[in-house]
Amino acid sequence: MVKTPPFKELTEEQAKLVQTDWDYIKTQANEILYNFFEKFPGNQKQFKAFIGKDLDDIKDTPEFADHAEKIATLFGQVIENLAKDSTKIKELINDMGLRHKDRGISKFAFLEFREAFMDFLRFNVGGSLDGMQAWTDALDSIYHVIFNNLDGTPVH
């Protein structure tokens, strides 16, 4: 059983650290998604457009870019509201969580995405201990909402 992390309100300082890092990597959406599939190839089959296709062959396709951009857009919207509007964050993530619940995506798959994302972040940004803790807290909050949705209990 995968434990649901707590929802954590970020301080303004933590939100700024996350925003600064995000500003640096937000244009690398394709690379973030590619890194996830490369590290955890079993998750590629969760995406109908990518089933049975070679990762290197699809990386530069419009379908791949479209999905990568959807992820980046959602992250950007959530990050924009850190330390400002937790209701908006919950709203954005509830919607995404419900869509993924309907597709049967597991908590474990989300944990794998988190691991791949944090590896990508460390490799491309480096990050201070405070910055990595801010990301951990931000992702805990995001995953709190996602996991509650996967359990059938949206967060309000």
Order of alpha helices (4+ residues) and beta strands (2+ residues): alpha-alpha-alpha-alpha-alpha-alpha-alpha
